[in-house]
Amino acid sequence: MSVVILDFGSQFTRLIARRFRELGAYSVILPSSASLERIQQENPQGIVLSGGPSSVYDENAPKPAAGVLDLNVPILGVCYGMQYLAQQAGGDVKRAGKREYGKADLTRYGGQLFAGIQGEFVAWMSHSDSVTQLPQGYEVVAETEDTPVTAIENPQTRRYGVQFHPEVVHTPKGGQLLANFLDICGVRRDWNAEHIVEELVEGVRGQVGDGKVLLAISGGVDSSTLALLLAKAVGDRLTAVFIDHGLLRLGEREQVEAALRPLGVNLVTVDARAEFMGALAGVSDPEQKRKIIGREFIRAFERETAKLGHFDFLAQGTLYPDVIESAGGEGAANIKSHHNVGGLPEDLNFKLVEPFRTLFKDEVREIARLLGLPDHIRMRHPFPGPGLAIRVLGEVTEAKLDILRRVDDIFISGLREFGLYDGCSQALAVLTPIQSVGVMGDERTYSYTAALRAVTTEDFMTAEWARLPYDFLATMSNRIVNQVHEINRVVYDITGKPPATIEWE
């Protein structure tokens, strides 16, 4: 029993699934082109039609399979999904006189979707088209100053639509609206960490069978949690391999070994620094760096399997945001490739096991808590698979990595010292190729500029720059330029996501 979300290409589609799961309801995402039979396999109690970049009146506009709208379950259309519902029921959709993007106040609201909601309702809008004529049986239940038809419903057929995005944090009361839809659907609220672990273990056992599994360990929460999950599922048929690619932070290899081996993880460390640095020599393009690193990861594993024996499966801690940014969602734009999504070679000698592919970071942390992973690993900030290669802008060299490691260590240590680390979702330092004139000890310098970045986010799909205290930033700048002599200028990144991404490359 589930809620099926049909993805029409919105970057926010996964957030709908996340919100439902937070409310304790199991939800799955299928492409908008999924067949009626495939949808019915999920035994849906409700269906959501997501937003998307298309216009419903376009010749090649995406649409669900025939018969989906005839199913005897409640259906909620979001943005494009609402416009499609209205059009298919006989209504009209046209280009809006004024495009709405950003926050808007509902001037009135009511009906079943808004049951129990009181006071101001701020909604996040992102649309160029609007419903201009209602289909028969529908009524308008919400509007804004610029959009007379902001939400619609047909209580008899249990068809509902909202022109805004209730799933994003910028719609503060959107969660209550989605909870109301779950009530209309009669969905059970039994989706929790315990349930997830049971499902994942069962899924791994079903996929792997008697096969042997090789896992890449980075020391972060994703791969560490995956190691514990796989050990629970397949026991000693798991071998965890830590690839030291030379792109790690200061002392990270030693920290990984000290943290995981006492937990009983069968950990093998591979020194592949020379191979990675050789492959990256002279490469400046960030996409090419990511793909090279993805390729070299696999090659390192293949060399290791020759020593350790045959493995049938390669496990990866791929998460939803990785898939989305690598255009894993139908109709989504390719923002940047992730080494474990877009950088794998076509001649891969393993079958992939990716139990976390449909999970968000917070769900993985909850699983980690349940499996007993220590908090100093469980609550660690994310660290990208390509490591410092994508934090050294341009060509990666040993000298630049050494500079960045020292800057990063000062910044992260400072966040912990000042009690600010846990208040940030992710923090990092970037070595830019910019060199500028400075003065130290009455002498002229011509050195690099380092950028510091810290963000806060609930889902890593969108993020705000962290409002770190000025005194703290001043202290970090002073420490960095005094202790890392190759740096004479420190800047702080105050850009959100979007328009930027969290990493610089």
KOLKOLSE-603523 format. One record per residue (C-alpha): residue in one letter; x, y, z. Coordinates in pm, whole numbers, plus 32768, in hexadecimal, padded with zeros to 4 digits. Each point is the difference from the previous one (the first is absolute). Last residue first. Layout:
N
+------+------+------+------+
| code |   c1 |   c2 |   c3 |
+------+------+------+------+
|    A |    X |    Y |    Z |
...
+------+------+------+------+
END
This chain:
505
+------+------+------+------+
| code |   c1 |   c2 |   c3 |
+------+------+------+------+
|    E | 8CB7 | 889C | 7C7C |
|    W | 7FBF | 810A | 8108 |
|    E | 7F51 | 7F0D | 80E9 |
|    I | 7EB0 | 8069 | 808F |
|    T | 7F6D | 8052 | 7EAB |
|    A | 7FB9 | 8167 | 7FA3 |
|    P | 7EB6 | 809E | 7F91 |
|    P | 7F6E | 7F45 | 80B8 |
|    K | 808E | 7FAB | 80F5 |
|    G | 8061 | 8139 | 80C1 |
|    T | 8126 | 80EC | 7FCE |
|    I | 80B6 | 80A4 | 8124 |
|    D | 815C | 7F6E | 7FC0 |
|    Y | 8103 | 8083 | 80F6 |
|    V | 814C | 8091 | 7F87 |
|    V | 8165 | 7FD0 | 807F |
|    R | 8133 | 80B5 | 7F74 |
|    N | 8176 | 7FCE | 8032 |
|    I | 801C | 7E87 | 7FD9 |
|    E | 814B | 7F50 | 7FB4 |
|    H | 806F | 8053 | 8162 |
|    V | 7F07 | 7F12 | 809D |
|    Q | 8021 | 8045 | 8176 |
|    N | 7FE0 | 817B | 8004 |
|    V | 7F0F | 801F | 7EDC |
|    I | 7F28 | 7EE6 | 8086 |
|    R | 7FFB | 806B | 816C |
|    N | 7F9F | 8168 | 7FB1 |
|    S | 7EEF | 7F96 | 7F0F |
|    M | 7F76 | 7F07 | 80FC |
|    T | 7FFB | 8104 | 8115 |
|    A | 7F50 | 80FE | 7F21 |
|    L | 7F01 | 7EF9 | 7F9F |
|    F | 7FBE | 7FB5 | 816F |
|    D | 7FDC | 816F | 8058 |
|    Y | 7F10 | 802F | 7EDD |
|    P | 7F1D | 7EEE | 8083 |
|    L | 7F9D | 7EF1 | 7F05 |
|    R | 7EBA | 803A | 7F47 |
|    A | 8006 | 7EB7 | 7F41 |
|    W | 7FB7 | 801E | 7E8C |
|    E | 7EA6 | 7F79 | 7FB4 |
|    A | 7FC2 | 7EB2 | 7F57 |
|    T | 7F17 | 7F54 | 7F09 |
|    M | 8006 | 7E92 | 7F9D |
|    F | 80E9 | 7FB6 | 8122 |
|    D | 7ECB | 7F91 | 80C8 |
|    E | 7FE5 | 80CB | 813E |
|    T | 8104 | 8104 | 7FAD |
|    T | 8103 | 80E2 | 809E |
|    V | 8139 | 8061 | 7F45 |
|    A | 816E | 8049 | 8043 |
|    R | 80FF | 807B | 7F04 |
|    L | 8161 | 8086 | 8027 |
|    A | 80C1 | 8082 | 7ED6 |
|    A | 817D | 800D | 7FF2 |
|    T | 80B5 | 8102 | 7F2B |
|    Y | 8161 | 7FAC | 7F92 |
|    S | 813D | 80CE | 8027 |
|    Y | 80C1 | 812E | 7F81 |
|    T | 80A2 | 8093 | 8135 |
|    R | 80A7 | 8151 | 8036 |
|    E | 80C9 | 802A | 813E |
|    D | 7FBD | 80D8 | 8131 |
|    G | 7FD0 | 7EC3 | 80CF |
|    M | 7EE4 | 7F93 | 7F1D |
|    V | 7F77 | 80C8 | 7EDC |
|    G | 7F15 | 7F86 | 7EF4 |
|    V | 7FEA | 7FE9 | 7E87 |
|    S | 7F14 | 7F03 | 7F66 |
|    Q | 7FF8 | 7E9F | 7F7D |
|    I | 7EBC | 7F60 | 7F8D |
|    P | 8011 | 7E8D | 7FB1 |
|    T | 7F0B | 7FC1 | 811D |
|    L | 803C | 7F0D | 811C |
|    V | 7EAF | 7FA8 | 8097 |
|    A | 7FB0 | 7FBD | 816D |
|    L | 7ED6 | 7F3C | 807A |
|    A | 7ED2 | 7FF9 | 80E4 |
|    Q | 7EC4 | 7F2F | 7FEA |
|    S | 7EBE | 7FF6 | 80C9 |
|    C | 8076 | 810E | 80EE |
|    G | 7F7C | 8022 | 8163 |
|    D | 80BD | 7EC6 | 8065 |
|    Y | 814B | 80A7 | 7FAE |
|    L | 7FC3 | 814C | 80B3 |
|    G | 8076 | 7FAF | 8161 |
|    F | 8128 | 80F2 | 7FEA |
|    E | 8104 | 7EEB | 8010 |
|    R | 7F3F | 7F23 | 7F0D |
|    L | 7FE6 | 8114 | 7EFD |
|    G | 816E | 8055 | 8038 |
|    S | 806D | 7E99 | 7FC1 |
|    I | 7F3D | 8007 | 7EB9 |
|    F | 80A1 | 8149 | 7F93 |
|    I | 8166 | 7FB2 | 806F |
|    D | 7FF3 | 7EA3 | 7F67 |
|    D | 7F78 | 8086 | 7EB9 |
|    V | 8117 | 8100 | 7FDF |
|    R | 810B | 7EF9 | 8049 |
|    R | 7F6C | 7F07 | 7F0A |
|    L | 7FDA | 8111 | 7EF9 |
|    I | 8171 | 8059 | 8002 |
|    D | 806E | 7E94 | 7FEA |
|    L | 7F0B | 7FC1 | 7EE6 |
|    K | 8090 | 8127 | 7F42 |
|    A | 8162 | 7F76 | 801E |
|    E | 7F96 | 7EA2 | 7F9D |
|    T | 7F5F | 8087 | 7EC4 |
|    V | 7E99 | 8015 | 7F84 |
|    E | 7FC0 | 80D4 | 7ECD |
|    G | 7EDD | 80F5 | 8017 |
|    L | 7F4A | 804E | 8142 |
|    V | 8083 | 7F33 | 8121 |
|    R | 7EBB | 7FAC | 80B0 |
|    I | 7F99 | 7F08 | 7EF2 |
|    A | 8140 | 7F37 | 8029 |
|    L | 7FDC | 801D | 817B |
|    G | 7F2B | 7EC8 | 800E |
|    P | 7F76 | 7F6B | 7EC0 |
|    G | 7F0C | 7F3C | 80DC |
|    P | 7F7D | 813D | 809E |
|    F | 8009 | 8034 | 817A |
|    P | 7EB8 | 801E | 80BD |
|    H | 8016 | 8092 | 8160 |
|    R | 8030 | 7F0A | 811B |
|    M | 7ECC | 7FB6 | 80D1 |
|    R | 8014 | 7E84 | 7FE7 |
|    I | 817C | 7FF8 | 8019 |
|    H | 8024 | 80BD | 8149 |
|    D | 7EAC | 7F6F | 8062 |
|    P | 807A | 7E9A | 800E |
|    L | 7F4E | 7F0D | 7F11 |
|    G | 7F11 | 7F23 | 80C7 |
|    L | 7F25 | 7F6E | 7EED |
|    L | 7ED2 | 80CE | 806E |
|    R | 80CD | 813E | 8003 |
|    A | 8087 | 7FB3 | 7EA5 |
|    I | 7E9E | 7FC6 | 7F80 |
|    E | 7FA1 | 8155 | 8085 |
|    R | 8130 | 809B | 7F58 |
|    V | 7F9F | 7F58 | 7EB8 |
|    E | 7EA3 | 8095 | 8019 |
|    D | 8095 | 815B | 803B |
|    K | 80DB | 7FDD | 7ECB |
|    F | 7EE1 | 7FAE | 7F18 |
|    L | 7FA5 | 7EA8 | 7F83 |
|    T | 7FA2 | 7F71 | 7EAC |
|    R | 815E | 7F90 | 7F9B |
|    F | 8051 | 7F89 | 8161 |
|    P | 8007 | 7E89 | 7FAD |
|    E | 80ED | 802C | 7ED8 |
|    V | 808A | 7EAB | 7F9B |
|    L | 80A7 | 800D | 7EAA |
|    K | 8060 | 7ECF | 7F33 |
|    F | 8176 | 7FF5 | 7FD0 |
|    N | 80EC | 7FF4 | 7ED6 |
|    L | 7FB4 | 8161 | 7F8B |
|    D | 8048 | 801A | 7E8A |
|    E | 7F2E | 813A | 7FD9 |
|    P | 80DC | 80C2 | 80F0 |
|    L | 7F61 | 80AA | 812E |
|    G | 8010 | 817B | 8011 |
|    G | 7E92 | 8063 | 7FEF |
|    V | 7F72 | 7F63 | 813A |
|    N | 8114 | 7FA6 | 80F8 |
|    H | 80E6 | 811C | 7F95 |
|    H | 7EE1 | 80F9 | 8007 |
|    S | 7FBF | 80BB | 7EBE |
|    K | 7F98 | 816C | 800D |
|    I | 7EC0 | 80C2 | 7FC1 |
|    N | 7F63 | 7F19 | 7EFE |
|    A | 7E9D | 8083 | 7FD6 |
|    A | 7EDD | 7F2D | 806F |
|    G | 7F0C | 7F74 | 7EFF |
|    E | 7FF4 | 7EA9 | 80A2 |
|    G | 80C2 | 8002 | 8144 |
|    G | 8160 | 7F78 | 8006 |
|    A | 8086 | 813C | 7F61 |
|    S | 814E | 7FF3 | 80BA |
|    E | 7F7F | 8107 | 80F2 |
|    I | 7ECF | 7F28 | 8048 |
|    V | 80C1 | 7EBD | 8033 |
|    D | 80F5 | 809C | 80F4 |
|    P | 7EDE | 80A9 | 80BA |
|    Y | 7F53 | 7EAC | 8025 |
|    L | 812B | 7F54 | 80A2 |
|    T | 8110 | 7F18 | 7F79 |
|    G | 80AC | 7F3F | 8116 |
|    Q | 80A0 | 7F04 | 7F15 |
|    A | 801F | 7E86 | 8003 |
|    L | 80C3 | 7F47 | 7EF3 |
|    F | 7F82 | 7E9F | 7FC3 |
|    D | 8080 | 7EB0 | 7F88 |
|    F | 8156 | 7FFD | 80A2 |
|    H | 8117 | 7F0E | 7FA6 |
|    G | 813E | 7FEB | 80CA |
|    L | 80B6 | 80EF | 80E3 |
|    K | 8133 | 8041 | 7F29 |
|    A | 7F5A | 801A | 7EAB |
|    T | 7EE3 | 80AB | 80B3 |
|    E | 80EE | 8117 | 8060 |
|    R | 805E | 804F | 7E98 |
|    E | 7E8E | 8011 | 7FA7 |
|    F | 7FBE | 80E3 | 8127 |
|    A | 8114 | 80ED | 7F94 |
|    R | 7F77 | 8002 | 7E9D |
|    I | 7EA8 | 8055 | 8087 |
|    F | 8081 | 8125 | 80CA |
|    E | 80D5 | 806F | 7ED9 |
|    R | 7ECB | 801C | 7F23 |
|    G | 7F3D | 80CA | 80FF |
|    I | 812F | 80E1 | 8037 |
|    I | 8025 | 8038 | 7E8A |
|    K | 7E8D | 804D | 7FE2 |
|    R | 800A | 80FE | 8118 |
|    K | 8138 | 80AA | 7F77 |
|    Q | 7F64 | 8012 | 7EA4 |
|    E | 7ECD | 80AA | 8090 |
|    P | 80D9 | 80F5 | 80C1 |
|    D | 80D5 | 8068 | 7ED2 |
|    S | 8166 | 8040 | 806F |
|    V | 80C2 | 7EC5 | 7FA0 |
|    G | 817B | 8023 | 7FDC |
|    A | 804C | 7ED4 | 80DE |
|    L | 7EBF | 7F59 | 8076 |
|    A | 805E | 7EA2 | 7F89 |
|    G | 8157 | 8017 | 80A4 |
|    M | 7F6D | 807E | 8145 |
|    F | 7F0C | 7EDE | 8009 |
|    E | 8102 | 7EF3 | 7FB4 |
|    A | 8103 | 8086 | 80F7 |
|    R | 7F07 | 801B | 811C |
|    A | 7F7D | 7E9D | 7FE1 |
|    D | 8058 | 7F81 | 815D |
|    V | 7EFB | 7EF7 | 804B |
|    T | 7F76 | 7FC7 | 815F |
|    V | 7F3D | 7EC0 | 804A |
|    L | 7EEE | 800E | 8106 |
|    N | 7F3E | 7ED6 | 8087 |
|    V | 7F1C | 80D3 | 80DA |
|    G | 7FF6 | 7F8F | 816A |
|    L | 7FA6 | 8151 | 8095 |
|    P | 8168 | 8021 | 807F |
|    R | 8071 | 7FFF | 7E92 |
|    L | 7F1E | 8121 | 7FA3 |
|    A | 806F | 8130 | 80CA |
|    A | 8178 | 7FC9 | 8014 |
|    E | 801A | 7FAC | 7E8D |
|    V | 7F34 | 812F | 7F99 |
|    Q | 80C2 | 80EB | 80E6 |
|    E | 814F | 7F86 | 7F78 |
|    R | 7F92 | 803F | 7E9B |
|    E | 7F76 | 8155 | 805B |
|    G | 813C | 8092 | 8096 |
|    L | 7FD9 | 8148 | 7F3F |
|    R | 7EEC | 7FE4 | 7EFD |
|    L | 7FFF | 7F02 | 7EE9 |
|    L | 8059 | 8027 | 7E90 |
|    G | 8123 | 7F0B | 8000 |
|    H | 7F26 | 7EEC | 7F78 |
|    D | 8007 | 7F31 | 813F |
|    I | 7F03 | 7EF7 | 7F9D |
|    F | 7F59 | 7F5E | 812D |
|    V | 7F7E | 7EA6 | 7FB3 |
|    A | 7EE5 | 7F55 | 80BA |
|    T | 7FDC | 7E89 | 7FC7 |
|    L | 7EA3 | 7F6B | 802A |
|    R | 7FBF | 7E89 | 7FEA |
|    D | 8050 | 7FFA | 8173 |
|    G | 7E9F | 8067 | 805C |
|    V | 7F07 | 8025 | 7EE1 |
|    A | 7EE4 | 80D9 | 8088 |
|    K | 8086 | 807D | 814D |
|    A | 8159 | 8037 | 7F6A |
|    L | 7F54 | 80B5 | 7EE2 |
|    L | 7F4D | 80EA | 80F1 |
|    L | 813B | 8044 | 80CA |
|    A | 80CC | 804B | 7EC8 |
|    L | 7EE6 | 80D7 | 7F76 |
|    T | 8009 | 80D0 | 813B |
|    S | 8174 | 803A | 7FD1 |
|    S | 7FD3 | 804B | 7E8E |
|    D | 7EF6 | 8108 | 803E |
|    V | 8084 | 8092 | 8146 |
|    G | 8157 | 8053 | 7F7B |
|    G | 8135 | 7F27 | 8029 |
|    S | 802F | 7FDB | 7E89 |
|    I | 7FC6 | 7E8A | 7FEC |
|    A | 7FCD | 7F5C | 7EAD |
|    L | 7F42 | 7EBA | 8022 |
|    L | 8041 | 7EAE | 7F5A |
|    V | 7EED | 7EFE | 801C |
|    K | 8010 | 7E87 | 7FD6 |
|    G | 7ED9 | 7F43 | 7F6D |
|    D | 7F21 | 7F01 | 80B0 |
|    G | 7EC2 | 80C5 | 7FBA |
|    V | 8066 | 8163 | 7FB0 |
|    Q | 7EB6 | 8090 | 7F86 |
|    G | 7F12 | 7F57 | 80F3 |
|    R | 80EC | 8028 | 8122 |
|    V | 802A | 8171 | 7FB1 |
|    G | 7E87 | 8036 | 7FE6 |
|    E | 7FB8 | 7F4D | 8148 |
|    V | 8108 | 80CF | 80B0 |
|    L | 7F75 | 813E | 7F66 |
|    E | 7E95 | 7FB7 | 805B |
|    E | 8056 | 7FA3 | 8167 |
|    V | 80DD | 8134 | 8024 |
|    I | 7EEC | 80E2 | 7F77 |
|    H | 7EFC | 7F72 | 80EF |
|    E | 80E1 | 803E | 812B |
|    A | 804B | 8160 | 7F85 |
|    N | 7E90 | 8057 | 7FDB |
|    W | 7EDA | 7FD8 | 7F0D |
|    D | 7ECE | 7F98 | 80CA |
|    R | 7F10 | 811E | 7FAF |
|    R | 7EEE | 7F3B | 7F4B |
|    V | 7F63 | 80B1 | 7ED5 |
|    G | 7E8C | 8052 | 800D |
|    C | 8017 | 80C8 | 7EBC |
|    I | 7F45 | 812D | 8090 |
|    D | 80DB | 7FE8 | 8136 |
|    L | 8136 | 7FFB | 7F23 |
|    F | 7F80 | 8138 | 7F4F |
|    N | 7FD3 | 80AA | 8150 |
|    A | 8166 | 7FAB | 8058 |
|    L | 806C | 80A6 | 7EBA |
|    L | 7F4C | 813E | 806A |
|    Q | 809F | 7FEE | 8159 |
|    G | 8156 | 7FE1 | 7F5F |
|    G | 7FBC | 812F | 7F26 |
|    K | 7FDD | 80DE | 8130 |
|    P | 815A | 809C | 7FDC |
|    T | 7FFA | 801D | 7E82 |
|    H | 816A | 8073 | 7FD7 |
|    V | 8068 | 7EAF | 8090 |
|    V | 7F9A | 7F5B | 7EBA |
|    E | 7EF9 | 7EED | 7FE1 |
|    P | 7ECD | 80E1 | 7FE8 |
|    H | 806F | 807E | 7EA9 |
|    F | 7F00 | 80F2 | 7F6F |
|    Q | 7EEF | 7FD8 | 7EFA |
|    V | 7F45 | 7F06 | 80D7 |
|    G | 7F19 | 7EF1 | 7F7D |
|    Y | 7F06 | 7F05 | 8088 |
|    R | 7F31 | 7EE2 | 7F72 |
|    R | 7F2C | 7F36 | 80F3 |
|    T | 7EF4 | 7FB7 | 7EF7 |
|    Q | 7EE9 | 808D | 80DC |
|    P | 80E0 | 80F5 | 80BC |
|    N | 806D | 80B0 | 7EBE |
|    E | 8116 | 80EA | 8064 |
|    I | 80BD | 8134 | 7F8F |
|    A | 8124 | 80CF | 807F |
|    T | 80A1 | 8142 | 7F81 |
|    V | 7EF4 | 806D | 7F09 |
|    P | 7FEC | 817C | 801E |
|    T | 817B | 801C | 7FDE |
|    D | 8090 | 815F | 802A |
|    E | 7F67 | 8060 | 8151 |
|    T | 8005 | 7E99 | 8073 |
|    E | 7EEF | 7EF8 | 7FF5 |
|    A | 7F81 | 7ECD | 80B3 |
|    V | 7ED6 | 7F11 | 7FF5 |
|    V | 7F92 | 802C | 7E96 |
|    E | 7EF2 | 7F04 | 7FAD |
|    Y | 7FF9 | 7ED0 | 7F20 |
|    G | 7ED0 | 7F41 | 7F82 |
|    Q | 801D | 8078 | 7E99 |
|    P | 815B | 8073 | 7F9D |
|    L | 8075 | 8157 | 8071 |
|    Q | 806C | 8106 | 7F05 |
|    T | 8144 | 80C7 | 800B |
|    V | 80E4 | 7F00 | 80A4 |
|    S | 8154 | 80A9 | 8005 |
|    D | 8148 | 7FEC | 7F43 |
|    S | 814B | 80AD | 8054 |
|    H | 803E | 7F4F | 814A |
|    S | 80E1 | 7FF6 | 8132 |
|    M | 7F46 | 8059 | 813C |
|    W | 805F | 7FBB | 816B |
|    A | 7ED2 | 802C | 80E2 |
|    V | 7FD2 | 80CE | 813D |
|    F | 7EBF | 7FB0 | 80BD |
|    E | 7FAC | 80F5 | 8116 |
|    G | 7F13 | 7F8A | 810D |
|    Q | 7F62 | 7EA9 | 8023 |
|    I | 8024 | 7EA7 | 7F6A |
|    G | 7F08 | 7F03 | 808A |
|    A | 7F85 | 7F93 | 7EA9 |
|    F | 80CC | 809E | 7EE9 |
|    L | 7FF4 | 7ED4 | 7F15 |
|    Q | 7E8E | 7FC9 | 804B |
|    G | 7F84 | 8159 | 7FA1 |
|    G | 807C | 815A | 805C |
|    Y | 80E7 | 811A | 7F98 |
|    R | 7FFF | 8177 | 7FD9 |
|    T | 80FB | 8113 | 7FB1 |
|    L | 8112 | 7EFB | 7FE9 |
|    D | 8148 | 80B7 | 8031 |
|    A | 8111 | 7FD5 | 7EFB |
|    K | 816B | 7F98 | 801C |
|    G | 80D5 | 7FD1 | 7ECC |
|    Y | 7FB4 | 7FFC | 7E8F |
|    E | 7EB7 | 806C | 7F69 |
|    R | 7FED | 8055 | 7E8E |
|    K | 7F05 | 810F | 7FAE |
|    G | 7EF7 | 7FE4 | 7EF2 |
|    A | 8012 | 7E89 | 8021 |
|    R | 802A | 7F2C | 7EC8 |
|    K | 7EC5 | 7F33 | 7FDA |
|    V | 7F57 | 7ECF | 8095 |
|    D | 7E92 | 7FAF | 7FB9 |
|    G | 7F1D | 7F05 | 80AC |
|    G | 7F68 | 7EC2 | 7F74 |
|    A | 8068 | 7EFB | 8101 |
|    Q | 8145 | 7FC0 | 7F47 |
|    Q | 8057 | 8172 | 8010 |
|    A | 7FC1 | 801C | 8173 |
|    L | 80CB | 7ECC | 8059 |
|    Y | 811D | 8070 | 7F1E |
|    Q | 8006 | 815A | 809E |
|    M | 8004 | 7F66 | 815A |
|    G | 8122 | 7F1D | 7FA2 |
|    Y | 80C2 | 8123 | 7F6A |
|    C | 7FE6 | 80A9 | 8158 |
|    V | 7FB8 | 7ED9 | 80E8 |
|    G | 7EE1 | 7F14 | 7FA8 |
|    L | 7F6D | 7F2B | 8115 |
|    I | 7F41 | 7EC2 | 7FAA |
|    P | 7F1A | 7F3F | 80EA |
|    V | 7FCC | 7E92 | 7F9D |
|    N | 7F03 | 7F56 | 7F1D |
|    L | 80E4 | 7FFA | 7ED1 |
|    D | 7F76 | 80BB | 7ED3 |
|    L | 811C | 80FE | 7FF8 |
|    V | 80F7 | 7EE3 | 7FCF |
|    G | 7F35 | 7F5E | 7EE8 |
|    A | 80DE | 8066 | 7EE0 |
|    A | 8166 | 8032 | 8071 |
|    P | 8067 | 8149 | 809C |
|    K | 804D | 8133 | 7F30 |
|    P | 8136 | 80B4 | 7F89 |
|    A | 7FD0 | 812C | 7F17 |
|    N | 8073 | 7FB2 | 7EA0 |
|    E | 7F0E | 80E5 | 7F49 |
|    D | 8010 | 8109 | 810C |
|    Y | 7EAC | 8056 | 809B |
|    V | 805E | 7F70 | 8152 |
|    S | 8131 | 80E0 | 801A |
|    S | 8146 | 7F58 | 8062 |
|    P | 80F4 | 804B | 811C |
|    G | 7F6A | 7F0C | 80FC |
|    G | 7F26 | 7FE2 | 8133 |
|    S | 7F9B | 7EB2 | 808D |
|    L | 7EC3 | 7F33 | 7FCE |
|    V | 7FB8 | 7F5D | 814E |
|    I | 7F44 | 7EB7 | 8020 |
|    G | 7F4B | 7F67 | 8129 |
|    Q | 7FBA | 7EAE | 8097 |
|    P | 80F3 | 7F60 | 7F11 |
|    N | 802B | 7E87 | 7FE7 |
|    E | 8168 | 8029 | 7F8C |
|    Q | 7FC6 | 7F02 | 7EE8 |
|    Q | 7EE3 | 80E0 | 7F8D |
|    I | 80FB | 8104 | 7F8C |
|    R | 80BD | 7F00 | 7F30 |
|    E | 7EBC | 7F82 | 7F63 |
|    L | 7F94 | 8161 | 7FA6 |
|    S | 814B | 802F | 7F4F |
|    A | 8102 | 80F9 | 807E |
|    S | 8029 | 812B | 7F15 |
|    S | 7FF8 | 80FE | 811C |
|    P | 812B | 7F50 | 8096 |
|    L | 7FC2 | 7F50 | 814C |
|    I | 803F | 8080 | 815F |
|    V | 7F9F | 7F35 | 8130 |
|    S | 7F58 | 805E | 8147 |
|    Y | 7FDF | 7F5A | 8153 |
|    A | 7F4C | 80E0 | 80F8 |
|    G | 8092 | 8062 | 8151 |
|    L | 7FD6 | 8179 | 7FDC |
|    E | 8175 | 8020 | 7FC6 |
|    R | 7FD0 | 7EFD | 7EEE |
|    F | 7EF7 | 80DB | 7F5B |
|    R | 80E7 | 812D | 8013 |
|    R | 8122 | 7F3E | 7F65 |
|    A | 7F2A | 7F80 | 7EE3 |
|    I | 7F93 | 8163 | 7FB0 |
|    L | 816A | 8071 | 801E |
|    R | 805F | 7F05 | 7EF7 |
|    T | 7F26 | 80B9 | 7F05 |
|    F | 80A2 | 8152 | 8046 |
|    Q | 80E7 | 800D | 7ED0 |
|    S | 7EC5 | 7FD2 | 7F31 |
|    G | 8011 | 7F15 | 7ED7 |
|    F | 7E9F | 7F76 | 7FDE |
|    D | 8031 | 7F02 | 8116 |
|    L | 7ED1 | 7F2E | 805C |
|    I | 7FEA | 7FDD | 817A |
|    V | 7F5F | 7EBE | 8079 |
|    V | 7F7C | 8003 | 8165 |
|    S | 801E | 7EAB | 809B |
|    M | 7F64 | 7EB9 | 806B |
+------+------+------+------+
END
